[in-house]
Amino acid sequence: MVRTPNLGTVNYTPGQVPTDAASLPRFVREEFDKLSGAIGLLAAGHLDKQTVAPLKPRDGDIRYAAGAPDWNPGSGQGIYYFNGTIWKLLG
């Protein structure tokens, strides 16, 4: 049975490589499906809602903040841009 990738998130976590060589083709196909789903969402402009601030934000980072009571960079829920010093609300 082939698992359907979760297309609701852009996160990718590699699966455990099987020890049985016969299972390897299915494993590789499933990993490619998961990667394809994550890349497709990124290409479409999807941002997962974040509940915590990134540990080491870099100039140019963009995040969708959950707002109160979770991560609130200043103006509640919304899309923020990190300008190298602070998070600025985009909308």
N, C-alpha and C positions, 0 to 999 in steps of 0.2 A: 504494500500500500504506500503510495507516494503522499507525503504530507504537503498540504497547500501552504505556501509561505504566508506569514502574516503581513498583509499589504497595508496595515494601518500604522506602521512605524518605520522609521528610516534606520533604526538600529540593526546591526548585524552581529550575531554571536556565532562563531563557528561551532559546528556540532562535533561530537566525539568521533574520531576516525575509527571505523570498524576494524577489528583484528582479522576478520574473515575476508579474504581477498574477493570472494564472490559477491560480497555486499558493497564493495568499493564503487562500482559504477553507479548504483542507486544513490549512494552517499554523495558522490561528486555532483550528480544531477540535482539533488536536493539543495546542496550548497549553492550551486549556480542559480537555482530558482530564488533562494533567499537573497542573494546578492542582486539579482535582477530586480526584485521587488523593491529593495532599498534604494537602488540607483534610480529606478523609475520615479519613486516618490520625490527624491531630491531634484531630479530633472524637472518635475512638475511644480516645484517650489514648495513642497510640503515641509512644515516645521512641526516637530513634536512639541507639545506643551511641556516646559521644564518646571520642576517644582523646587529645584535648588540651583544656586548660581554656579557657573563653572569655576573650578578651582584656580585656573590660570587663564583668564580671558585674554585674547589677543586683539589688537587693533583691527577692526573690521568684522569681528564676530557678530552674528545675528542670532538671536534666540527669541522664542515665544515663551514669555514668562507667565506662569499660572496666576500670579497675583496673590493677594491675601487669602488664606493665612500662610500660604507656602512662600515661594520666592516672589518678592515684590521689589523690583529695582527702583521704584520711585513713583510710578503713576498707575499702579495696579496691573491688571492683566493686559497683555498686549505684546506686540513685536518690538524688540529693542535692538539697538545697534551699539556696540562698544567702541568708543572713539579713542581708546588708549588710556583713558582716565576714568570715565564714568559711562554708565548705560543710559542711552537717550531713547525715549519712546518714539517709535516710528508710526504706530497706529494700533 
